[in-house]
Amino acid sequence: MISRAPVSWSTAWSAVGLIAAIALPWYALQEGLDSGAWISGLWSSEDYASGLAQIVEHGKWWLAPVLLALVVCLGAALMPATRQRRGTLLLIASTTGLLLFVAQALGISLHGWTAGWLTALFGELDTRQVGLGAGGAVVLVTLLSLLSIGLALRGNFGGDAFVAGAATTVAASIVLFTAWPILRILVQAFQDGDGLLAPALLVERLATEKIWSLRCLSGGGGRCGVAWNTLFLALGCGAGTTALGLAFALIVTRTSFGFKKTLRVLTVLPIVTPPFVIGLALILVFGRSGLVNQFLEWSMGIEPTRWIYGFQGVFLAQLLAFTPVAFLVLIGVVEGVSPTLEEASQTLRADRWATFATVSLPLMRPGLANAFLVGFIESIADFGNPIVLGGDYGVLSTEIYFAVVGAQLDYGRAASLALLLLIFALGAFFLQRHIVGTGSYATISGKGDSGLPTPLPDAARRAAIWVALPWAAFTLILYGFAFVGGFVKVWGRDYTPTLDHYAKAFAVERAADGLIWTGAAWNSFWTTLKLAAIAAPLTAALGLIAAWLLVRQRFAGRGTLEFATMLSFAVPGTVIGVAYVFAFNVPPIEITGTAMIIVLCFVFRNMPVGVRAGMAAMSQIDRSLDEASLTLRGRAPQTLVYVVLPLLRPAIVGALVYGFVRAVTTVSAVVFLVTAEYELATTYIILRVINGDYGLAIAYSCALIVLMLVVILLIQFAVGNRRLGRRAVALGGGRT
Amino acid sequence: MSVEFQNVVKRYGRATAVAGISFTVESGTLVTLLGPSGCGKTTTLRMIAGLELPSEGRIAIAGRDVTTLGATQRDVSMVFQSYALFPHMNVLENVCYGLRRSGQSRAAAAKHAREGLLQVGLKDYEERQPSELSGGQQQRVAVARALVLKPSVLLFDEPLSNLDARLRRQMREEIRELQQRLGLTVVYVTHDQQEAMAVSDRIIVMNAGRIEQQGSPRDLYERPTTPFMARFMGESNPVRGTVRRLDPEHVLVQLGDSGIIVADSTATEGEGTVAIRPEAIAVEAAPGPAGALAGTIAKASYLGTHMEYSINTAAGDLFATCPWVDRPFEVGNKVSLVLSSRGVIVVGR
C-alpha cells in the first residue's frame, strides 16, 4: 500500500503536466492570467495558445519532444513494472524532457535562434519565442517532480519521493534564481553593446585608472580608484566591527557588567533599521548644517565643512551599522568556548591571562574569521551609506548603480564592475575558508558542560569596557538625534517642533466614499508591506527545507548544495540586483518590472541566512528523533511536520522575522528592480535623502521601524514557543 | 524467515562499513549483532531498519524484498540508544505517534498505546513528559512505542548503554522476558559480550565489516574458530603450541613440557595458535602433578570473588582466575598449572 504511493504520484504529476500543456497558455501573457482573455484564444491565438496548440497550429515544433517526454512518463507510470524499472524509465524520460526543455528555452528567443551556429545548423526560424508562461512553468515543475519520483523509486534519497522532491526543488531554484543570474553577469561582462562576445572589452572596461588608481596614497589630494576604495573600506570595516563586536561579546558573556540587557537591545536596533538611517543621523550631527559644525561656528567662528562626506563618514556609518551583526556572530562563538577547557587550562598552571591568550582566543579564531568575513561582505555590499555619505568617495556598489541607472546606461560596464565586486566577495569567502580550514573547533557538543565561564583578565576587561561603552553611548545618541530629526521643521535652520513630516508622508483624508490615502509614502509603504509579507514565509520555508536536507538527509550532491547556499551568502546584494536585471529581462524568463522579480530577489537574497539559522537549530536536535519517527511509520513530510517543525519553532520565528525585516530594509539589491508601479519604502527614502528632504526620510524610517517591531511581535505570537515539559530537557543524545 | 541479508555491502565514499554479509533471522528469535565499535553492526541494524540503504546486495523482511525501500515503508520498528522520545510530546502521545501515522483513529491509537504501556509496566505515566521520567522508564516508553506497531522485526540499538550497571541487568531481563512472552522477532545490537550472551538465541559476531562467526552463545564461547573470537568472547590467553591428531575426535596439544588432550574434530596438525581460558587454569603450589606447566607468579590481585594471577611460563605469560581466595599465592611463588581440556581451544595456525 505505502510503497505504491510514489507510483500513483507519478501518474498524477504526468497528468498535471499534460493538462497544463493542453489547457494553459504556454507563453507569458502581457496582461496576466487573471484577466481570463486567454481562454478564448487557447488554440487559435499565437499569444494565448497552449503548448499543444503552439506545436500543431503555430509551428513551434521544438516543443513537441518535451510534451512527448511527458507522455512517455505517463506510460511509465501506468504500465506494470518493478519499482526499479519504473524508476529508471521515469528518470530517463524526465531527464530527456528537461534537457530538451532547457535547450529550446535557451536556444530560441525573441529573434529566432540565439546563436549563429544554431542558425547554420537548423536554418532560419521565422517564428519567435517570448518568455515562459503558466503552461511552460507547470510543465517544467512537472518534469522536475517526475525526475525526483524516478530517483526515489530507484532507491536514491532513502527511497523517499518527498525528500527527492525537496532536494530537486531547492537545487533547481538555486540554479534558476542564483546561479543563472550570476552566470549572466559573466556573459554580459564579456559582451559589447550588440551582444557580441568581445573578451578584450572586459579588460578595457576594468583596466582603467578610475578603478585602479592609487594616487590617494601618494598624497597631494589625488584620488584612488573605486576598487581600492571598496577594498580599503571593507578591510577597515571588517577589522573594526570584529574588534568592537568581540569587546561587546566578552562584556556580555564574561563580566558581571550590569546592563547586559540594554546592550542586547542595542543589537536589535540596527537590524530593524534601514541601513542608511545611521548615515542620515551622522549627517544630522556632523554634516554641513549639523550640530557639531553649527556649534563650532557659533562658539569659535569656524566655517562649516563637509568633512563627514567621504571615507571617514562611510567608514563610521558602516562601523556603527554592522558592529551589532559582528556582535551577534561573536556572542555565539564566545559562548561556545567550553568552560571545561578553560578550567582544564587553569588546573595546568595557566593563569587567567595565559588561559585567555592560549586557549580561549585560539578557540574563537574561526568565529573571528567568520565575523570579519561578515563585516567585509556587508561593507562591500552596502549601497545606502556610500550613496548618502560618500561624496566624491566612490565605491563599486555606487559605481554600478550609476552605470545602470545614471546617464551612462552602460550594462557592460555595470556587469564588469559587478564581476569585480563578486571576485572581492568570493575572494574573501575562500580566504576565510582557507584560514579556518576544514577542521572547525566546534566545542558545542551534546554532552553537558558543567564548568563556569572564566572571568576575563582585568586588563582585557577594562579595555573591552572602555572601547564598548563609549561606542554604545555614541550609537544611542545618534539614534536619538535621528528620531528627533523627524519632529523639527528644517534641521540646522529651524528647530521648531512639528508633525509636518509625518503628515506629509502618512496623511489620510476622509472623503465621501471612504478614506483617501493622500500621504506621499503610502504607495511605497503598502507595496513594501505586501511584497515583504509574501517573501518572508517563502524565504523561511525554502531556507528551512534546505537546512533540513543539508543536516538530515544524505544524498549525492549534498556537499555541492551546501556549498552553493553558503556561496550565495557571500554574493553582494548589488551583484544580485544587477544580475536579476540582466537575467530576467529577456526570454525564457521575462519578469523585469513585475512584483514577482522583487519577491524572488528578496527570497533568494535572504534564504542563505535562513539556511544557516535552520542548520544551526537543527543540528542541536538529535538525529535519532527523526529516525524514530521514520521507523514509526511517519513518512518524511510527516516527520517534518510533527517532529522537526515543533522543535524548530524558535528557528522558524527567526527565519520569518529575518525574511521580513531584510525585505523591508534592503536597498542594494532592489534599487535596480523597482519601478514606478512597484516602489519600495527604502528606495523611496533614499531618493528623499539624495534630494535633501531629511525630515520626511526620517519620519518614514521611524514608521518602518515601528512597523517591523509590530510584525516581529505578531510573528512571535503566532508561531509561539516550543513545549518541552516542565523540566529543562537536553535535546542532545549520542549514537556510536 | 523474518530477515534475510544476501551479500549486503555498504560503502560511504571510499570507506567500506559492511563488506558483503549474508545471514538470516528466524521468526520469534532474538538475534544479537555483536562486535567492537566500528565493526559495522550498527550500520547493519540501520540497513534492516531502512535508515541506510545498501550499496550492493539484497535485503528481505518477512519474505518481501525491501532493498530499496525507506524506513517508513518497511514493517520494522526500532528502539534507539538515546531512546529518541519526542521531547514535545507526553508519554501517551509518544506511544500513539506510530499508530496515528499508520492511520489509526485517535481513540484506537490511544487504546492500543495504553495496552502497550501496560505491557512495559508504565500504566500510570501517560501524562508525563519524557523529561520527567528516569532512564529506565524512558527506555520502557521507547520499547512500548516500538512494540505497539506489531512489527515483523523489532530492532534494538545498544538499548542499555545509557543505564547504570544494576539497571542494565534488570532491563535486559525484561526485554528477554517480553520477547519470549510475545514471541517477538528481535535484532539486538551491542558491544557487550556478556549482555549478548544473556539475551540471545543466536549471536552474529562482526569484525571489520564482516561476519566473524555466528551461532548460539554456547557455541561461540566454547568453540571459537578464530583468535579474534577467542579474544572477543570472554577472556583468553593466546599461546603457540603443537597440535597432533590422536583420532578423528581428539587432538593432543603440546604446550612446552605439558601436553593435554582436547576434543576437536577439525584442527590441522603442526604448530598453531591455542587459546586458553583463564578459568581453565588451575593454579597449584609447585611441584604439581606430572605433565603440569611450571610457572612463576608475576602479579596477583584480590577481587573479592576470585583471585587474578599473571604467571610467567615456558609457553608465555598466562592470565588465570582462581576461586580460592583464602590462601593466595604471592608474587615470586613457584606454581604449577593444570589445564582443564574444556578451556583449551585450537583456534588456527
Contacts between the chains, C-beta under 8 A, distances in Angstrom:
chain1	res1	chain2	res2	distance
A	2	B	72	6.7
A	2	B	73	4.9
A	3	B	69	6.3
A	3	B	73	5.0
A	83	B	68	6.1
A	84	B	68	6.7
A	153	B	68	7.7
A	154	B	68	6.9
A	155	B	53	5.5
A	155	B	67	7.2
A	155	B	68	3.3
A	158	B	50	7.5
A	158	B	51	7.7
A	158	B	53	6.3
A	158	B	70	4.5
A	158	B	71	7.5
A	159	B	50	7.6
A	159	B	53	6.6
A	159	B	68	5.3
A	159	B	69	5.4
A	159	B	70	3.9
A	159	B	73	6.9
A	160	B	70	4.9
A	160	B	72	7.4
A	622	B	82	5.8
A	622	B	84	6.7
A	624	B	80	4.4
A	624	B	81	7.3
A	624	B	82	5.1
A	624	B	84	3.9
A	625	B	84	5.0
A	625	B	86	6.2
A	625	B	87	7.9
A	627	B	49	7.6
A	627	B	51	5.3
A	627	B	71	7.1
A	627	B	78	7.4
A	627	B	80	6.9
A	627	B	84	6.8
A	628	B	78	7.1
A	628	B	80	5.8
A	628	B	84	3.7
A	628	B	85	7.9
A	628	B	86	7.5
A	628	B	142	8.0
A	628	B	145	7.8
A	629	B	86	7.7
A	629	B	97	7.0
A	629	B	101	7.8
A	630	B	50	7.5
A	630	B	51	6.7
A	630	B	70	7.0
A	630	B	71	3.9
A	630	B	72	5.5
A	631	B	49	5.4
A	631	B	50	7.6
A	631	B	51	7.3
A	631	B	71	5.0
A	631	B	72	7.9
A	631	B	76	6.4
A	631	B	77	5.0
A	631	B	78	4.3
A	631	B	146	7.4
A	631	B	155	7.5
A	632	B	77	6.1
A	632	B	97	5.4
A	632	B	98	3.3
A	632	B	101	6.2
A	632	B	145	6.7
A	632	B	146	7.5
A	632	B	149	6.7
A	633	B	72	5.8
A	633	B	98	5.2
A	633	B	101	4.3
A	633	B	102	4.7
A	633	B	149	6.7
A	634	B	72	6.6
A	634	B	97	7.0
A	634	B	98	7.3
A	634	B	101	4.4
A	635	B	72	4.6
A	635	B	101	7.6
A	636	B	70	7.9
A	636	B	72	7.5
A	638	B	101	5.8
A	642	B	97	7.3
A	642	B	101	7.9
A	643	B	86	5.8
A	646	B	88	4.8
A	647	B	87	7.1
A	647	B	88	6.0
A	722	B	88	5.8
A	723	B	88	5.5
A	724	B	87	4.9
A	724	B	88	5.9
A	724	B	129	7.4
A	724	B	131	6.9
A	725	B	87	6.8
A	725	B	90	7.9
A	725	B	129	2.9
A	725	B	130	6.9
A	725	B	131	4.3
A	725	B	132	6.3
A	726	B	129	6.7
A	726	B	131	7.5
A	726	B	132	6.9
A	727	B	129	7.4
A	727	B	131	4.5
A	727	B	132	6.2
A	728	B	131	7.4
A	729	B	87	4.9
A	729	B	129	7.7
A	729	B	130	7.2
A	729	B	131	4.0
A	731	B	87	6.4
A	733	B	81	7.7
A	733	B	82	3.0
A	733	B	83	7.7
A	733	B	84	7.1
A	734	B	81	7.2
A	734	B	82	6.3
A	735	B	42	7.4
A	735	B	80	7.6
A	735	B	81	5.6
A	735	B	82	6.7
A	735	B	157	7.4
A	736	B	37	5.8
A	736	B	42	6.9
A	736	B	81	7.2
A	736	B	158	6.9
A	736	B	161	7.8
A	736	B	191	8.0
